[in-house]
C-alpha cells in the first residue's frame, strides 16, 4: 500500500457539492492499494501513519503522533498513487489493485485506524469524483510504501 500523509489544520472531501468527510487538525491521507497488497501491507501503513511523530511537542520538535494529539484522520482512496509514468505521457495503472479488492482493503484501513484509537476518522467515497481541500500544516508531507520502494 501507498500513502501520502499530510499534516493539516483542517481537511474535507466534497462529492456532488456535498461535504462527505471533514476533520480539524490531524492527518489527511491519500491511500492506494497495489495489486499484491494484503493484510500485512495494511497493518504496516496504518501503524506508521497513526504513530508518525510529525506533530510538535512543547519544545516545537516533531515528537508527537496523531494519537498523542487527539487529531483526526481523513482517509481518501487514491488508486493513482500507483501510476507508472516511465513510458509515454499517459499514466499506466497496472500495479493498482482491482476495484473490488481495493475497496475491501480501504474499508479495512478505515476500521484499523479507528481501532488504533483515532477518535475522529472521516472518509471520502470510494470510486467517486471527489474534491479534496486541506490546509497543509508546515507543510509536512510524508510518503509511505509498504513494499519500501521509497
C-alpha positions, 0 to 999 in steps of 0.5 A: 500500500501507498500513502501520502500523509499530510499534516493539516489544520483542517481537511474535507472531501466534497462529492456532488457539492456535498461535504462527505468527510471533514476533520480539524487538525490531524492527518489527511491521507491519500491511500492506494492499494497495489495489486499484491497488497494484503493484510500485512501491507495494511497493518504496516501503513496504518501503524506508521501513519497513526504513530508518525511523530510529525506533530510538535511537542512543547519544545516545537520538535516533531515528537508527537503522533496523531494519537498523542494529539487527539487529531483526526484522520481523513482517509481518501482512496487514491488508486493513482498513487500507483501510476507508472509514468516511465513510458509515454505521457499517459499514466499506466495503472497496472500495479493498482489493485482491482476495484473490488479488492481495493475497496475491501482493503480501504474499508479495512484501513478505515476500521484499523485506524479507528481501532488504533484509537483515532477518535475522529476518522472521516472518509471520502467515497470510494470510486467517486469524483471527489474534491479534496481541500486541506490546509497543509500544516508546515507543510509536512508531507510524508510518503509511505510504501509498504513494499519500501520502494521509497 
